Amino acid sequence: MGRMSKTDTVAETEKTVSTAAPKIAGSQTATAGPATVDPAAADPMHLWNRLKRTDPKATKPFTRSGGFRGTQIDPTWRLMMMTEVFGPVGKGWGYEQMDWTIAERMVFICARVWYLDPETGEKCWTGPQWGGTEMVRRRNGIEAPDDECFKMSMTDAVGKCLVQLGLAADVHMGQFDDSKYREEAEAFYAAKSNPDLQPAAIAAFEEEIRKRLGACLDLDDLEELWRTGAGTRLREIGTVDRTAQHRITSLFARKKAEILKQDEEGGDLEAA
């Protein structure tokens, strides 16, 4: 078996870090005034919450010797989720082998994961984790070398690192033991596959709402807009993107406050 390098690294594509403020879908050109803080950038749980929910289709139960039962997560699904949030491996995120050793007929690999913060472009690292796999497998009473033991050890180590970011946290927190939670997760991923709930579609809906709110002259117009589909669409968006749901809902709240202020000022002028 060939000797592996202790610095096996997934190469990072050079990326220029922009100093410009992050753009919010559908936002207008910045003007003078109080700075608007993106709730996602201010929330330390933002990445965790984006990664924590596991697709039930990417899991399967397992039982180990001694009766231990658990839920196995598809490693390829993990890679897909990281790519969805951070971009392609080697460009938006990757991993680095820090050390490896062989002991007790097992190979152990220590690795850590890096990623570029979606809001700031800053390169960040998880803490290092060890993964281990037996080098010999027994099949039909016969021992044979496992030629994938190094790969599986790396997969194990990287998977442990990704838990630190919140990936598949619901499985590790035991929530998949609750059948009701699994049903909610299935509904979440069914909604996520809806074309109308993809990021581009949500951004287009937000821009449409901004334009239609600009045409609302009174509370009756505002209520009509909400009742003719906006409220229902926002509830659906909330199943896959709470941040977008809150951001769009706040547009209605601000417009309502604006209309009430105009009505109040109009009443004051009439009284004068």
ZATIKE-72990 format. One record per residue (C-alpha): residue in one letter; x, y, z. Coordinates in steps of 0.2 Angstrom, whole numbers. Layout:
BEGIN
 resn    c1    c2    c3
    A     X     Y     Z
...
//
This chain:
BEGIN
 resn    c1    c2    c3
    M     0     0     0
    G     8    17    -5
    R    12    30     8
    M     1    45     8
    S     6    63    10
    K     2    71    27
    T    -3    87    18
    D   -16    81     6
    T   -26    97     2
    V   -41   101    -9
    A   -34   116   -18
    E   -42   133   -16
    T   -45   143   -31
    E   -39   161   -28
    K   -53   173   -24
    T   -53   192   -22
    V   -62   197    -6
    S   -73   211   -10
    T   -75   225     3
    A   -92   230    -3
    A  -107   228     8
    P  -116   212     4
    K  -131   214    -8
    I  -148   209    -3
    A  -159   202   -17
    G  -171   215   -23
    S  -163   230   -14
    Q  -161   247   -21
    T  -145   257   -23
    A  -139   263    -6
    T  -142   281    -2
    A  -136   292    12
    G  -144   287    29
    P  -143   274    43
    A  -134   258    37
    T  -145   243    35
    V  -139   227    43
    D  -143   211    34
    P  -151   200    48
    A  -141   185    40
    A  -124   193    44
    A  -129   198    61
    D  -136   181    66
    P  -122   169    72
    M  -134   154    69
    H  -137   159    51
    L  -126   145    43
    W  -131   132    56
    N  -149   135    53
    R  -146   133    34
    L  -137   117    36
    K  -145   109    51
    R  -160   100    42
    T  -157    83    34
    D  -166    77    19
    P  -174    60    25
    K  -170    53     7
    A  -151    55    11
    T  -153    44    27
    K  -155    26    32
    P  -155    17    48
    F  -141     6    54
    T  -138    -6    68
    R  -121   -10    76
    S  -115   -25    86
    G  -121   -23   104
    G  -138   -17    98
    F  -133     2    95
    R  -145    10    82
    G  -142    26    73
    T  -145    35    57
    Q  -132    35    43
    I  -131    51    32
    D  -126    49    13
    P  -108    57    12
    T  -112    63    -6
    W  -127    73     1
    R  -116    81    13
    L  -105    87    -2
    M  -120    93   -11
    M  -126   104     4
    M  -109   112     6
    T  -109   116   -13
    E  -126   123   -12
    V  -121   135     2
    F  -103   139    -1
    G  -100   134   -20
    P   -90   121   -28
    V   -77   111   -18
    G   -60   119   -20
    K   -67   136   -23
    G   -80   140   -10
    W   -75   127     3
    G   -63   112     4
    Y   -54   101    17
    E   -36    98    22
    Q   -27    83    28
    M   -17    87    44
    D   -10    70    50
    W   -13    52    48
    T    -7    36    57
    I   -10    17    57
    A   -14     8    74
    E   -23    -8    79
    R   -26   -13    60
    M   -35     4    58
    V   -30    19    48
    F   -34    36    56
    I   -34    53    47
    C   -35    70    55
    A   -43    84    44
    R   -51   101    45
    V   -63   110    33
    W   -61   128    26
    Y   -75   138    19
    L   -77   156    13
    D   -90   166    23
    P  -105   169    10
    E  -107   187    18
    T   -89   193    20
    G   -78   182     9
    E   -67   178    24
    K   -59   161    24
    C   -64   151    40
    W   -59   134    47
    T   -67   121    57
    G   -58   113    71
    P   -48    97    67
    Q   -57    80    68
    W   -50    62    67
    G   -59    48    56
    G   -55    30    57
    T   -58    14    47
    E   -52    -4    49
    M   -40    -9    36
    V   -46   -27    34
    R   -63   -33    32
    R   -70   -50    35
    R   -82   -57    22
    N   -89   -74    23
    G   -76   -78    36
    I   -62   -73    25
    E   -51   -57    29
    A   -46   -46    15
    P   -38   -29    13
    D   -50   -15    11
    D   -44    -4    -3
    E   -56    11     2
    C   -50    12    20
    F   -41    28    18
    K   -55    36     8
    M   -68    31    21
    S   -57    38    35
    M   -56    55    26
    T   -75    54    24
    D   -77    51    42
    A   -66    65    47
    V   -73    78    35
    G   -91    73    41
    K   -86    76    59
    C   -79    93    54
    L   -95    98    45
    V  -106    94    60
    Q   -97   109    68
    L  -105   120    55
    G  -122   112    59
    L  -123   101    44
    A  -136    87    48
    A  -137    93    66
    D  -155    87    68
    V  -148    69    65
    H  -135    71    78
    M  -147    79    90
    G  -158    64    90
    Q  -173    74    81
    F  -174    60    68
    D  -180    48    81
    D  -196    58    81
    S  -208    53    67
    K  -217    69    67
    Y  -200    78    64
    R  -196    67    50
    E  -213    71    42
    E  -209    90    44
    A  -192    87    36
    E  -200    78    21
    A  -212    92    19
    F  -197   104    19
    Y  -188    96     6
    A  -203    93    -5
    A  -206   112    -4
    K  -188   116    -7
    S  -189   106   -24
    N  -203   118   -29
    P  -197   129   -44
    D  -207   144   -36
    L  -197   142   -20
    Q  -179   143   -28
    P  -168   158   -23
    A  -170   166   -40
    A  -189   164   -39
    I  -190   171   -21
    A  -179   186   -26
    A  -190   190   -41
    F  -206   189   -30
    E  -198   201   -18
    E  -194   213   -32
    E  -212   211   -38
    I  -219   215   -20
    R  -208   230   -19
    K  -216   237   -35
    R  -233   233   -30
    L  -232   240   -13
    G  -226   257   -21
    A  -243   257   -30
    C  -253   255   -14
    L  -261   271    -9
    D  -271   266     7
    L  -274   251    19
    D  -287   244     7
    D  -274   242    -7
    L  -262   234     5
    E  -275   222    12
    E  -280   217    -6
    L  -262   214   -11
    W  -260   202     4
    R  -276   193     1
    T  -273   190   -18
    G  -259   178   -15
    A  -244   187    -6
    G  -249   180    11
    T  -250   162     4
    R  -234   164    -5
    L  -225   171    10
    R  -230   156    21
    E  -223   144     7
    I  -207   154     7
    G  -206   152    26
    T  -204   134    24
    V  -187   135    15
    D  -181   153    19
    R  -186   161    35
    T  -174   176    32
    A  -182   180    15
    Q  -200   178    23
    H  -196   190    37
    R  -187   202    25
    I  -203   203    13
    T  -215   203    28
    S  -206   218    35
    L  -209   227    18
    F  -228   226    22
    A  -225   232    39
    R  -216   247    34
    K  -228   252    20
    K  -242   250    33
    A  -233   262    45
    E  -230   274    30
    I  -249   274    25
    L  -254   277    43
    K  -242   291    45
    Q  -249   300    30
    D  -267   297    36
    E  -262   305    52
    E  -253   320    44
    G  -268   322    33
    G  -280   323    47
    D  -269   335    56
    L  -270   347    41
    E  -289   346    40
    A  -290   350    59
    A  -279   365    56
//
